[in-house]
Amino acid sequence: MAEGRGGKNREALIPAICEFFDVPYSGSDPLTLSLCLDKSRTKEVLSYYGVPTPAFAVVESAEAVETIPQGLRYPLFIKPVHEGSSKGITERNFCSTPTELASHVHHLLESYAQPVLIEEFLPGAEYTCAVLGNGPRAHVLPIVGLNFDALPVGAVPVYGFEAKWVWDRPDAPLQIFDCPAHLPSSLRRSIEATTLRAYRSLGCRDWARVDLRLDGSGVPNVIEVNPLPGILPDPADNSCFPKAARAAGLSYNQLIQACVTSAAERYGMRLNRH
C-alpha cells in the first residue's frame, strides 16, 4: 500500500527500505515495482517473453514524433510513461492523424515532463484480471469486463481519467464493470493464460492486476501490469481487485489475508490464525 513520495521509482522506495533493514513485507520487490511503473520497459519485457502487447514507440521530445516507426497503425493512443491511476490519460490521447498525434504528444511532454508512450489502439473488448499467489499457486480471480456502453455517447472506449474521476460520481455511479465477465470458455482460458505469463515474466509476487484488450483477431494483449493494485474496501466503489475477490467468494478481510499469507509463505513463516 506504500506509494512512496515521488519520482519514477516511488512505488519501490518503501520495499527497498524494508529490504535494507531485513523487514518482511508483502507484494512485489523494488525491481518489479519500478519496472511496472515504466510502461515502456514493461512492454519491452513482455515482448521479450512473447507476451502479446500492442506495438509501440516512445518519444522524449516533440520533434521525435516524426521519427516514430512508420509501421505503427492509426488510431494510436498515447500515455505518460511513469504515471498511474489514469493520470494524463484522457479523451485527447486517442489520435487518428499525425497532426493530432504531434499536438497531443507535445501537450503531454509539456504537462508531465516525462517520455510519452505511443501504442496502437486495439479495437476489441477490454478486461482486467486480479491475480493472487505465487508460483504454481498463482491464479486469476473472476475476470472483470469493462462495459464501455456505460460511458457517455461518443466517448472513446477507454477507462481513463474522465471515466474514473469525472463521470463516476457517488450520486451517479458508472456501471462500467461486469464481474464475472460473460466469456466463452476458450477466451477466458486465453485471457487467464496471458495474464499469468505477464505476471510471471515481470516477477510479480503475492498479488497484482493485469489489464488486457483484444486485438482485431480476438487475441488478448496486455496493456498494463499493476503490482500495487487499488483495493478500496467499499463495495460501492469501482475498485476492480475487491470486486473480483467478492465474485470469487472472498470477503475483503479474506482478500487481504490471502495476500499476507502468500507473502508469509515466501519467507517460510507460519502465521497464527485467529
N, C-alpha and C positions, 0 to 999 in steps of 0.2 A: 504493500500500500504506500510505500515511500517514493514519492515522485521526485525528490531532490529539489535543489534550489534553482538551477538554471544551466544552460549550456547543452550541447548535443549529447553529453554523457550523463545528463541529470538523473535519469532513472537508475543508473548504475552506482551512484555515489554512496547511498546507504548500504547496499550489499557489499561494496568494496570495503567500507569501514568495518562491517561485520566480519569479513574475511580477515582483515588486518588484525583484529582482536580475537579471532577464533571464536566468534559468536555464531551459533547455528541460526539459520534463517530460512524462510520458505520462499519458493519461487526460483526463477532463473538466475544464473550467475551474471556478474557485471558484463562479461563479453557479450552474452546473448542480449541483455537489455540494451546495451549501446548499439549493437548490430541492428536490432529490430526497430530502433528509433530512427535509423538511417534507411529510408525507403529504397534508395538506390542500391546500397550494399546488401540489403535483404534480397532484392531481386537478383543481384549477381550470384549470391549463394544458392538461391533457388534454381537459377538457370544452370549452375554448375552441377547440381544434383538431379537435373532433369525434371524438376517440378514445374508444371506449366504456370506461366505468369505472362501478362501482356508484354508485347515488345515495347521497348522504352529507350529513352535517352535522357541525359542530364545536362543542363546548361547552367553556367555560373555568371553569364553576362547576357545582356540583351542582344549584343552582336553575335553571340554564339548560336542564337536561334537559327540563323541562316546556314549553319553547318551541321544541323541535326541530320541523321541518316535519312536519305530520300525514300527508303523503304517503309518508313512509318506511314500507316494509312489513316487518313481522316475518317471520322472525327477523332480528335485527340483530347486527352484530359490531363490537366496539369495540377501539381501539388507542391507545396513547400516540402523539402526533403526531410526536415527534422522536427515536424510538428505532430501533435496528436489531438484527439477529441474534435477532429474536423476543423481545426483552426486553419484558416486560409483556404478552405475547400468550400467554394460557393458555386452558384449557378454560372458565374462568369468563367469558371475553369473549363467549361465544355467549349472546345474550339473546333469550328467547322472549316475554317480557312486559314491560310498562312498569315493573313492580316490580323485576324482575331488572336492567333497564337502569339505573334510578336507583341501585340499590345498587352495581352493578359500576362504573359511571362514577364514583361517589363514591370507591370504592376506588382507582381508577387516578389520579384527581386528587390524592388524598392521598399515594399512594405515589411518584408521579413528578413532581409539581409542574409540570405542563405540560398544555396543552389535550388533549382526547380526541376522536379521530375516531370518528364513528358512521357505519357504512355498511351497506347492505343485504347480507345474506349470500346469495351466489349458490349455487344448488343443483348446478351442473354440475361436470364434471371440472376439475382444476387442472393447469397446465403452467408450466414455467419455461424461458425462452429466452435463450441466450447469443448476444450479438451481437459481431462483430469488424469493424473497419474504419470508414471514413468515406465520406460522400457516396455516390455510386453503387456504391462497393466494399463498403459495409456489408452484411453478410449474416448470416443466422441459422444457427448451428450446429445439429446434430440436436437436436430438441426433447426435453426431459426431461418425462416424465409422472409424476405423483405417484399412487402406489398406496395409497390410504387403507385398503385391506383389511389392510395390514400393521400398522395401529395396533391397540391393544387393543380388544376387543369393547366397543362402546358409546361409544368415543371420538368427539369432534367431528371431522369430516373437515377438519382444518386442519393445516398443517405449522408448528406453534407451538413454544413453549418446551419442553413435555414431549417432543414428538417429536424435537426437536433435541438436547436436553441431558439427558433423563431416560430415555426408552425406548430411545434409540440408544446402545448401550454397546459398547466394544471386544470384550467377550466375547460379545455377542449383537447384532450389527449389525442395524439396522432396514432391511429390504428394501423401502424405500418408493419408490425411483426406477426408472423404466423408460425407458431411453435406447438407441436412439431410440424414442420413443413410437409405438405402433401406431395410426396415424390414417388415415382416408380422405384422399385427396389434396386434396379440396376444403377440408376442415377444416384440414389442415396449411398450405395456402396462405393461408387466412384468418388463422390464428394468426401466421404469419410476417409478413403484411402489417400486421397490427395492431401487432406488436412493432416493426417498423421505423418505423411512424408515430409511436409513442410515443418511440422512441429519438431521432428527428429533432426532434420537437416540443419536447423538453426540452433539446436541444442537447448530447446525449451525444457523446463522442469516443472513438475507439480501441477501447473495449470497454465493455460494460455487460450487466447481466442484467435481464430483464423477466419479472415474474410475472403470469400471466393465469389467469382462471377463466371457465368457460362459464356464461351465464345460462340461464334456463328455456327459451329458444328456441335454445340452442346457439351463441349469438354470443359470441366471445372478448371478455372485458372485462379491462382492465389493472388489477391490484391494486396493484402497486408497481413502481418502477423503481430499480435499484441500480447507479449508475455506478461503484461501488467494490466489485465482486463478490468473494466469497470464492474463494480459489484454492488450497486445500490440495493439496499435491503427492502425498500418499499415496493410491493408488487405493482403499485400504481405507476411506478416509474418505468420508462422504457430502458431497462438495463438487460442486455442480452444474456449474459452469463447466468444470473439468477433465474431468468425466465427459462432457460434451457434446463437448469437444475430442477426447477419445480416440475417441468414436464417429465423429468426422469424420476419424480417422486421424492426428491431431496428437499428438505426444509433449508432455510438459509443457514441455520446453525450446522446442519449436516454438510452443506457445501463447504463452509469454512473448515470444519473438522476434516473433511476429505483432503483438502489441500495440506493442512498441517500434518496429517497422518502420512501423506506421501513424502513430505519433507523429512519427517522423523525417520521413516524407513531408509531414506538415503543416507542418513547419519548413523544408522544402526541403533537408533533409540527405540525404547519401548515406552509407549505412552500409558499413563494411568487413566483409565476411562471411568467416568462417573455418570 
